[in-house]
Amino acid sequence: MLVTISRNGVSIRLTEERWQHILSQHPELSAMQLEVLDTVASPERILAGNEGAAIAVRETKPRKWLVVIYREESEDGFISTAFFTNRKSYLDRRIQLWP
């Protein structure tokens, strides 16, 4: 299990089970485990996700964003999933929480 700290100072876990889930759906992320953690720690934007989740976003290439969905609970949290998108409209229709 790996841990990072969110912009809100909350410890966010990336468990082996979640990492395997991410890779099963998005094998292109196989060499990007640290980038996933860094996106939560230092995102360009944080958007509101569904049912209280947060969405950390970082542009990795022009018009290609790494999206990491995570939950913050009282003193810790966890990463649910991660993926790439080039659909800026997916990001722009979300409520921006930060900055």
CYANA upper distance limits for C-alpha pairs under 8 A (distance plus 0.5 A):
  1 MET  CA     13 ARG  CA      7.25
  1 MET  CA     14 LEU  CA      6.23
  1 MET  CA     15 THR  CA      4.99
  1 MET  CA     16 GLU  CA      6.31
  2 LEU  CA     13 ARG  CA      6.34
  2 LEU  CA     14 LEU  CA      5.67
  2 LEU  CA     15 THR  CA      6.99
  3 VAL  CA     11 SER  CA      7.02
  3 VAL  CA     12 ILE  CA      6.00
  3 VAL  CA     13 ARG  CA      5.02
  3 VAL  CA     14 LEU  CA      6.57
  3 VAL  CA     37 LEU  CA      8.06
  4 THR  CA     11 SER  CA      6.34
  4 THR  CA     12 ILE  CA      5.78
  4 THR  CA     13 ARG  CA      7.14
  4 THR  CA     37 LEU  CA      6.46
  4 THR  CA     38 ASP  CA      8.03
  4 THR  CA     40 VAL  CA      7.80
  4 THR  CA     41 ALA  CA      6.80
  5 ILE  CA      9 GLY  CA      6.12
  5 ILE  CA     10 VAL  CA      5.93
  5 ILE  CA     11 SER  CA      5.12
  5 ILE  CA     12 ILE  CA      6.24
  5 ILE  CA     40 VAL  CA      7.77
  5 ILE  CA     41 ALA  CA      5.94
  6 SER  CA     10 VAL  CA      5.77
  6 SER  CA     11 SER  CA      6.98
  6 SER  CA     12 ILE  CA      7.06
  6 SER  CA     40 VAL  CA      6.05
  6 SER  CA     41 ALA  CA      5.24
  6 SER  CA     42 SER  CA      8.17
  7 ARG  CA     40 VAL  CA      7.95
  7 ARG  CA     41 ALA  CA      6.46
  7 ARG  CA     42 SER  CA      7.53
 10 VAL  CA     72 GLU  CA      7.21
 10 VAL  CA     73 GLU  CA      8.47
 10 VAL  CA     74 SER  CA      8.48
 10 VAL  CA     75 GLU  CA      6.50
 10 VAL  CA     76 ASP  CA      5.96
 10 VAL  CA     77 GLY  CA      7.46
 11 SER  CA     75 GLU  CA      7.35
 11 SER  CA     76 ASP  CA      5.20
 11 SER  CA     77 GLY  CA      6.62
 12 ILE  CA     70 TYR  CA      8.31
 12 ILE  CA     71 ARG  CA      8.40
 12 ILE  CA     72 GLU  CA      7.67
 12 ILE  CA     76 ASP  CA      6.23
 12 ILE  CA     77 GLY  CA      5.00
 12 ILE  CA     78 PHE  CA      5.30
 12 ILE  CA     79 ILE  CA      7.22
 13 ARG  CA     76 ASP  CA      8.10
 13 ARG  CA     77 GLY  CA      6.58
 13 ARG  CA     78 PHE  CA      4.95
 13 ARG  CA     79 ILE  CA      6.70
 14 LEU  CA     18 ARG  CA      6.94
 14 LEU  CA     19 TRP  CA      7.16
 14 LEU  CA     37 LEU  CA      8.33
 14 LEU  CA     78 PHE  CA      6.49
 14 LEU  CA     79 ILE  CA      5.97
 15 THR  CA     19 TRP  CA      6.68
 15 THR  CA     78 PHE  CA      8.35
 15 THR  CA     79 ILE  CA      8.44
 16 GLU  CA     20 GLN  CA      6.59
 17 GLU  CA     21 HIS  CA      6.75
 18 ARG  CA     22 ILE  CA      6.66
 18 ARG  CA     79 ILE  CA      7.69
 18 ARG  CA     80 SER  CA      6.96
 18 ARG  CA     81 THR  CA      7.48
 19 TRP  CA     23 LEU  CA      6.72
 19 TRP  CA     81 THR  CA      8.37
 20 GLN  CA     24 SER  CA      6.55
 21 HIS  CA     25 GLN  CA      7.06
 21 HIS  CA     81 THR  CA      8.05
 22 ILE  CA     26 HIS  CA      6.21
 22 ILE  CA     27 PRO  CA      8.00
 22 ILE  CA     29 LEU  CA      8.37
 22 ILE  CA     81 THR  CA      6.11
 22 ILE  CA     82 ALA  CA      6.71
 22 ILE  CA     83 PHE  CA      8.20
 23 LEU  CA     27 PRO  CA      5.02
 23 LEU  CA     28 GLU  CA      8.04
 23 LEU  CA     29 LEU  CA      7.02
 23 LEU  CA     30 SER  CA      6.74
 26 HIS  CA     30 SER  CA      8.44
 26 HIS  CA     82 ALA  CA      8.41
 26 HIS  CA     83 PHE  CA      6.84
 29 LEU  CA     33 GLN  CA      7.59
 29 LEU  CA     83 PHE  CA      7.94
 32 MET  CA     36 VAL  CA      6.75
 33 GLN  CA     37 LEU  CA      7.03
 34 LEU  CA     38 ASP  CA      6.54
 35 GLU  CA     39 THR  CA      6.49
 36 VAL  CA     40 VAL  CA      7.29
 36 VAL  CA     66 LEU  CA      8.14
 36 VAL  CA     68 VAL  CA      7.11
 36 VAL  CA     82 ALA  CA      7.67
 37 LEU  CA     41 ALA  CA      6.94
 38 ASP  CA     42 SER  CA      6.19
 38 ASP  CA     43 PRO  CA      7.94
 39 THR  CA     43 PRO  CA      5.28
 39 THR  CA     44 GLU  CA      8.45
 39 THR  CA     56 ALA  CA      6.64
 39 THR  CA     57 VAL  CA      6.96
 39 THR  CA     58 ARG  CA      6.57
 39 THR  CA     66 LEU  CA      8.09
 39 THR  CA     67 VAL  CA      8.40
 39 THR  CA     68 VAL  CA      7.50
 40 VAL  CA     56 ALA  CA      6.06
 40 VAL  CA     57 VAL  CA      8.42
 40 VAL  CA     68 VAL  CA      7.40
 43 PRO  CA     56 ALA  CA      6.05
 43 PRO  CA     57 VAL  CA      5.96
 43 PRO  CA     58 ARG  CA      5.93
 44 GLU  CA     56 ALA  CA      8.02
 44 GLU  CA     57 VAL  CA      6.32
 44 GLU  CA     58 ARG  CA      5.63
 44 GLU  CA     59 GLU  CA      8.05
 44 GLU  CA     99 PRO  CA      8.49
 45 ARG  CA     56 ALA  CA      6.52
 45 ARG  CA     57 VAL  CA      5.82
 45 ARG  CA     58 ARG  CA      7.47
 45 ARG  CA     96 GLN  CA      7.70
 45 ARG  CA     97 LEU  CA      8.16
 45 ARG  CA     98 TRP  CA      6.13
 45 ARG  CA     99 PRO  CA      6.73
 46 ILE  CA     54 ALA  CA      7.08
 46 ILE  CA     55 ILE  CA      5.90
 46 ILE  CA     56 ALA  CA      5.12
 46 ILE  CA     57 VAL  CA      6.73
 46 ILE  CA     96 GLN  CA      6.58
 46 ILE  CA     97 LEU  CA      5.92
 46 ILE  CA     98 TRP  CA      5.46
 46 ILE  CA     99 PRO  CA      7.70
 47 LEU  CA     54 ALA  CA      6.39
 47 LEU  CA     55 ILE  CA      5.38
 47 LEU  CA     56 ALA  CA      7.02
 47 LEU  CA     57 VAL  CA      8.31
 47 LEU  CA     91 LEU  CA      8.20
 47 LEU  CA     94 ARG  CA      6.52
 47 LEU  CA     95 ILE  CA      6.11
 47 LEU  CA     96 GLN  CA      4.90
 47 LEU  CA     97 LEU  CA      5.69
 47 LEU  CA     98 TRP  CA      7.46
 48 ALA  CA     52 GLY  CA      7.72
 48 ALA  CA     53 ALA  CA      6.99
 48 ALA  CA     54 ALA  CA      5.59
 48 ALA  CA     55 ILE  CA      6.58
 48 ALA  CA     94 ARG  CA      6.63
 48 ALA  CA     95 ILE  CA      5.86
 48 ALA  CA     96 GLN  CA      6.75
 48 ALA  CA     97 LEU  CA      6.74
 49 GLY  CA     53 ALA  CA      5.11
 49 GLY  CA     54 ALA  CA      5.46
 49 GLY  CA     55 ILE  CA      6.23
 49 GLY  CA     69 ILE  CA      7.91
 49 GLY  CA     94 ARG  CA      7.94
 50 ASN  CA     54 ALA  CA      8.38
 52 GLY  CA     71 ARG  CA      7.58
 53 ALA  CA     69 ILE  CA      7.14
 53 ALA  CA     70 TYR  CA      6.20
 53 ALA  CA     71 ARG  CA      5.32
 53 ALA  CA     72 GLU  CA      7.91
 54 ALA  CA     69 ILE  CA      6.26
 54 ALA  CA     70 TYR  CA      5.92
 54 ALA  CA     71 ARG  CA      6.49
 54 ALA  CA     72 GLU  CA      8.24
 55 ILE  CA     67 VAL  CA      7.06
 55 ILE  CA     68 VAL  CA      6.12
 55 ILE  CA     69 ILE  CA      5.06
 55 ILE  CA     70 TYR  CA      6.95
 56 ALA  CA     67 VAL  CA      6.33
 56 ALA  CA     68 VAL  CA      5.63
 56 ALA  CA     69 ILE  CA      6.89
 56 ALA  CA     70 TYR  CA      8.32
 57 VAL  CA     65 TRP  CA      6.95
 57 VAL  CA     66 LEU  CA      6.25
 57 VAL  CA     67 VAL  CA      5.29
 57 VAL  CA     68 VAL  CA      7.03
 58 ARG  CA     65 TRP  CA      5.96
 58 ARG  CA     66 LEU  CA      5.84
 58 ARG  CA     67 VAL  CA      7.34
 59 GLU  CA     63 ARG  CA      7.57
 59 GLU  CA     64 LYS  CA      6.24
 59 GLU  CA     65 TRP  CA      4.66
 59 GLU  CA     66 LEU  CA      6.65
 60 THR  CA     64 LYS  CA      6.37
 60 THR  CA     65 TRP  CA      6.10
 60 THR  CA     66 LEU  CA      6.95
 61 LYS  CA     65 TRP  CA      7.63
 63 ARG  CA     86 ASN  CA      6.03
 63 ARG  CA     88 LYS  CA      8.06
 64 LYS  CA     84 PHE  CA      7.22
 64 LYS  CA     85 THR  CA      6.32
 64 LYS  CA     86 ASN  CA      5.13
 65 TRP  CA     84 PHE  CA      6.03
 65 TRP  CA     85 THR  CA      5.87
 65 TRP  CA     86 ASN  CA      6.70
 66 LEU  CA     82 ALA  CA      7.73
 66 LEU  CA     83 PHE  CA      6.44
 66 LEU  CA     84 PHE  CA      5.12
 66 LEU  CA     85 THR  CA      7.14
 67 VAL  CA     82 ALA  CA      5.98
 67 VAL  CA     83 PHE  CA      5.87
 67 VAL  CA     84 PHE  CA      6.40
 67 VAL  CA     85 THR  CA      7.66
 68 VAL  CA     79 ILE  CA      7.65
 68 VAL  CA     80 SER  CA      8.24
 68 VAL  CA     81 THR  CA      6.52
 68 VAL  CA     82 ALA  CA      4.79
 68 VAL  CA     83 PHE  CA      7.20
 69 ILE  CA     79 ILE  CA      6.50
 69 ILE  CA     80 SER  CA      6.08
 69 ILE  CA     81 THR  CA      5.92
 69 ILE  CA     82 ALA  CA      6.58
 70 TYR  CA     77 GLY  CA      7.69
 70 TYR  CA     78 PHE  CA      6.08
 70 TYR  CA     79 ILE  CA      4.63
 70 TYR  CA     80 SER  CA      5.72
 70 TYR  CA     81 THR  CA      7.67
 71 ARG  CA     77 GLY  CA      5.77
 71 ARG  CA     78 PHE  CA      6.04
 71 ARG  CA     79 ILE  CA      7.01
 71 ARG  CA     80 SER  CA      7.88
 72 GLU  CA     76 ASP  CA      6.53
 72 GLU  CA     77 GLY  CA      4.78
 72 GLU  CA     78 PHE  CA      7.35
 73 GLU  CA     77 GLY  CA      5.64
 87 ARG  CA     91 LEU  CA      7.67
 88 LYS  CA     92 ASP  CA      6.58
 89 SER  CA     93 ARG  CA      6.59
 90 TYR  CA     94 ARG  CA      7.73
